[in-house]
Amino acid sequence: MEKKGVFIIPYYGSFKNYHKFFLESCGHNPDYDWLFITDNKEDYDYPTNVKKITLPFSELVRLVQSKFSTQVELTYAYKLCDLRPMYGYIFEDYIKSYQFWGHCDTDMIFGSINDFISDDDLIEFDKIGVLGHFTLYKNNEQVNKAFMLPLNGVQRYKEVLAADYNMSFDEENKASINSIFDTYDFKVKKDLKLAGLYTKTSNFKLTYPNQDWEYIVEKKRKNIFVWDNGVLNRLCVDNKNKTVKTEEYLYIHFQSRKMKVQTSNHKIYKLIPNSFDDLEMPESKIDYYNFPKSKHFNLHYFRLRTHNLLDKMRKKIMRTKR
């Protein structure tokens, strides 16, 4: 069967404690493949559509450098985020049989990709998604080399490769790959139903960028996510109407939020702050009056407040010393 796309994931270090759930969610999207390029030797039961290539970081650096005449400053793994829009060019030997290639994070759980990205979308668009944690690119030479196109007369990618710090070239709109695609009128699908979790609260509150790339944070609401054999739904309580609204999502992104794993059921479970839990009852029977437990007591909020307070104190001390 011809696959629609492949997600390329160079990954160095330990996987999240819920990595098996991530892999399970990939396995329920058989039209797509995932390719891990990693030095990680942890033992996992990989689905048939998830491939693993063992490659030391030093060898990856050599591969990347071989593709460019300019010096590449790649000394730590997080810098790879800047290189994501270049993966179609760097890893061209691995993607020849796919319509699309892309990149994604691993601190997430997929729902059904086909429910949100249609065959018509794959024909119409050159790029699907605008955020680093999920983007797909049409696999052709024009798109794969689009990152080389100049912005305001400057080849931005050379500045990105030469910098030893992260420049968010893979997302947002600050002289990024999105700026290039907008400037040169590539067709981009920007409206994806994704659940990006706000990081500065323990509760599950979704956040998303508006047209001006300002992040909007929704108001607090009682909600859980349910993953059921490849479908990801969010269930929200409406106190005014005493109802529960169900919405399907493409994926949930934890934004590096620490999650506990308190279920061994990889087929059906609920996601609450900040835990993978057993679902108490069938999703079809959940209503306003028997809504499942939607949170545990956890220290996430207090850790965030302490971190932010210490950060403000450090900045104040630095300003005082100047």
N, C-alpha and C positions, 0 to 999 in steps of 0.2 A: 504494500500500500504506500503510495506517495504521501509523504508527510507535508504538512502545511508550513511548518517552521521549526527552528531549533534555537533554544536559548543557550548561549555560551556563558559559562560561569567559571572563570579562573578564581580559585578559592584557596587561601593559604591560612592554616590554623585549624582550630577545633570548630566543629559544627555546633549549632544550638542543641540544647537538650531535647528539643521537639523535632529534630531533623527527620526522624522516621515519619512524622505526620506530614511534613513538607513533601517527602518522597512519595507518600501515598497519594497526596493530592496531585502530584505530577502524573502518577500512573493512571489516574482517572481522566487524563487528557491525551488519549492515544494518537491524536492527529498531530501532536507536537513531540519533539524530542528535547532532552536536556543533556548538555555536554559539560561535565565537570573536568576542569584541568586543575590538578591539585597535588599537594604532597601529603594530604591527609590519608592515614592508614587505618582509620576506624572502620570496623566491620558493620556494614549495613546491607539489608536485603533490597537491592536496587531493582525497581521496576524495569521491564524490558525496554522502555523508552527513555531511560536515564543511563547514559554512558559515562564512564570514568576513565580519564587518561592521567596516569601518574607522571608528574613532571616537576622536578625541583624548581624552586623559584629562580635560581640562577640561570637555569636553562630557558625558562620563560622569558627572562630579561634578554637573553641572547637572541631568542626568536623575535621579540619585538624590535630590538635594535637592528636586526638584519633587514627589516622592512623599511627603514628610514635612513636617510643620509645624515640628518641632523642628530645631535646627541640626545639620547633619551634618558631623563632622570627618573629612574624607576628603582627606588631603594627600599620601598615598603609596600605592602600589599594594598593598602587603602588607595594608593595613587592609581590603581587599576581602574577605579571608577571614572577617572578622566579619559581613559582609553576606550571606554565602552563603545562610543560611536565609531571607533576605528576597527572593531572586531571583525566586521565583514571583510575588511582588507587584510588584517593581520592573520586571521584564521581562514582565509579563503579556501584552503585545501580541504577543510572539514565541512564546508557548507554547500558544496556544488549541487547537491540533489534536492535542495529545499527552495520553496517559493520565497520564504522569509527567514531571516535570522534575527536574533534579538538578545537582550540581556535582562536579567531580573535579580532581585535580592533573594536570600534564602530565609530571612526572618519574616516569612509570610506563609499563608495557606491559600492555595488556588481553589476556586470553584470551577464551574464549567466554562472554559474559554470560548467554546463554540456558541454558547448562549449570548455572547457579547461581541464576538468578532465573526462576522458572517463571511461566506465565500465572496459575496459582492464587495465587502470591505477590502479583501485581499486583492481584488482586481482594481479597485478604485484608488486606494491610497498607497503612497510611497513610504509612509511612516505611520505607525499606530502607537499612540502614547507619547507623553512628553516628560515623564518622570523617570529617574534613573532606576527605580525599583521595578519597572515594567515598560519596555519599549520593544517594538518589532520594526524591522526595516525590510523593504522589498529587496530581494537578492538580485541586484543587477549592478553593473559597473558604475553607472552614473550615481546611484544611491550609495554604493559602498565606498565611493571616493568623495562623497559630498562634503565630508569633514575637511577636505583640503581646500575648499572654495574660500576665497578671501572675504573678510568682513571689513568694510571701510578701507580697502586696499591692503589689508594685513592678513597674512595666512595665520589665523588664530591657532591652528593646531600645532604650529611650530613653537609658539609661546607656551602652549599647554605641555608639550613634550619636554621643554627645557626647564620647566618649573619643578622644584622638588617639594611642592605642596599641592593640595587638592584645589582645583579651580572650578569645580562643578560644571565641567564642560558637557556632561551627559544629561543635564536637566536644567530646569528653570529657564531664564531668558536673559542672562547677563553675559553676552558675547559667547553663547553656548551653541550646541548643535541645533537647538530650537531656533536660535537667531538666524543661523545659516539657512535652515529649511524655510523659514518665513521670508527671508530676503530673496531667495531664488524661486519662490512660488512652488515648492514641492507640495503635494497634497498630503495633509496630515490629519489623521483622526484624533481629536483631542478629548472627546467626551466619552470617557470610559467609566463604568459604574464600579468604582473601587472604594474600599474601606481603609483609608489611611488614618491610623489612630493618633490622636493628639498626645504628645509626649509629656506635657507638663501637668498631668492629672492622673490619678489612679483609675478613674472611671473611663469607660469606653466612650469617647467623644470623637466624632469624625472631623477631620480637617482637610481642606482642599483649596487650591489656588484659584483666584478669580482671574479675569482677563488681564488685570494689571500685575499679576503675580504676587498679590497680597493673600496670605493664607487666612481663610475664614474658618472659624471654629464654631461648631454647632452648640446649642444649649444642652445642658445636662438632661439626660433622659434615661429611664430604666430600660435596659436592653441586653440581649445576649445574641451571640452568633451560634448557629447550628450548622455543622458540616455533616451531611448525610450522603454517603456513597458518591461523592464527587460534586454535590451541589451545596453551595454556601448561601445560607439565608440569614438575614438579620431580623430579629423579632423585637419590636419596640412597643412599649406600653403607652397608650393614649389615655391619660387619666380623665380627661374631659368627657370623652365618649365611652370610657370603660371598655376599650377594645384593644386588640393586639394587631399591629400591622406587620406584615411579612414582606420583606424585599430581598431579592436575590442579588448577589454581588459577584463580580469577577474574581476578586481576591481580597483578603484582609492582610494589611501590612502592619506588623507590630512595632516598626520603627525602633528596633533594638530593645524593646521593652522586655524585661525579664518575665518569663512565664514558667509556672510550675506545671508538671505533668501529673495529673491525679486520676488518669484513666488509662486502661490498657486496650480500650476499644478504638481501633483505628478506622472503623467503618462509620460509626455514628457517635458524635460527641458534641458538647457545647463548649464555647469559648466565652469566658468571663474574666473580669479583672482579678488577678492576672494568672489564669489557670486554664488548662485543658481538663474538662470534667466530664463525668458521665451525665448523660441527659436523663432526667428523672422519668420522663414520659414521652410517648410518641409526639412528634412535632404537630401532628394533625389534631391533637387533643389539647394543646396549650391555648388557654384563653386568659382573659383579664383576671379571673378569680382563682386560677391555679397556675399562675406564672412561676416558672422554676426559679430557684435561687440564682440571683443575678450578680452576686459578688461575694468575695471572702474578705475578711479583714487582712490587709497586707500593709507593708511598710513603704510601698512604692512612692506614695505621695510625700511621706515624711523624708525619705531619702532625697527626693527632688528638691523639697524646700530647704533642706540642710545644704545641699550642693549649691543651690542658687544663692543662699545667704553667704556661704563661704566665698563664693565667686565675687559677690559684690564687695565683701570685706577686702579681698585681695586687690581688687581694682581701686578701691578707695585708698589703700595703703600705697599703691604704686603712684597714684596721683599726688599724694601727700609728699612723697620722696622727690618728685620732680622740682 
